[in-house]
Amino acid sequence: MSNPIEEQKQLIDKLYRLVRQSAPKSSSEAACRFRYFQEKDGSRAVDEQFWYFVDDKRVSALLVDDETINPMLIVPELHAKMKAHTGGNWQAFTLTIDKDGRVTAKFEYAETKP
């Protein structure tokens, strides 16, 4: 039997590697916000905003093309695994690599209206 937390960590690790290789070595921090859209008809989309810092200046850029790491496939898979495991239905998350190399992922959930 597979471990759902380990599966989620492996998917986040793939995205980490993509963010890391997309930022120049001279950057001090890097981050990417991935938004996940799922329509009622079953169609899905992923939007990404990538940036990094060089000399305390924020630089917006595109993620590099990596045939082995495709966010358009990984993000929906991560969403499905997390929803199946916890029931959480996030809409976006930001993966950040800080200046010390620590990686964090902050998930954003829809506001529930009373």
N, C-alpha and C positions, 0 to 999 in steps of 0.2 A: 504494500500500500504506500502511496506517495504522501509526502509531507507537504501540505498546502502552503505553509509559511516558507519552506525551503524553495518551493516552486516560485513563489512571489519574489523572493530574494534574488533568484537567478534571473528573472525577467528585469528587475530593477538594475541588477549588475550589468546586463547587456546595455541598458540605456545609459548607465554611468560610463561604460567604456566608450560609447558613441560621443557623449558630451566631452569626455576627457580628450579624445583624439580630435575633436572639432576645435578645441581651444589651443591657441599657440602656447608653446612652452613658457613664454615670457608672461603669461597671464597669472594673476594671483588668485582669482576666483572664477568660477564658471557656473552657469545655471541654465536650465531649460524648463519652461513651463509647457506641459503637454495638456491640451484640452481634448476631451473625448465627447463626441456627439453621437447619440443613437436616436434615430427617428422612429416613429410609431410603425413605419412600413418595414423596419428592420435594417435600413441602410445605416451605415456608420461612417464617421469621419474623425480624423485626428488633426489637430492644429498644434503647431509648435512655435515657441518664441525662445530663441537661444541668445545668450549674451555672456560676455566675460569682461574681466577688468584687467587693464594694463596700466600701470602707474596711476592707480586710483581713478581711471577713466573707464566708463562703461562703454563697451563696444557691442553693438548688435550685429549678428551675423547669421549665416545659415549653417545648419549641421552638415558635416561632410557626408557624401554619399558612401555608404558602406553596404555592399551587397549582402553581407552576413547579418547586419543589424538593421532591421526595418521597423521604425517606430509605428508605421501604419498597421503592422501586424502585431507588434509586441504590446502596444498600449491597450488595444481591445482585449487581448488575451489576459493581461494583467487585471483589467477591469472585471472580466468574467470570473477569474479565479478568486479575486478578493470579494466580489459580490456573493459567490457561492460559499465562501468560507465564513464571512462575517455578516453578510446581508447589506453591507455598506454600498452605497451607490454614488461614488464620487464623480464629479464632473471635470475635474482638472487636478493636476499635481505639479509641484515644482521640485525638481531634483537639483540640489545645490552641492557644489564641491567648494569647501571653504579654503582659505589660504594654508591651513594645516593639513589639507587633504581629507578632512572629514566629509562624509557624504550624508545628506539628509534628504528625505522626501516628505513634503508637506502636502497632504491631500485636502481638496476643497469639496465640500458637500453643499448641495442646494439648501437654501434657507427654507424651512418648513413654515408655511403660513397657517395661522390658527383658523 
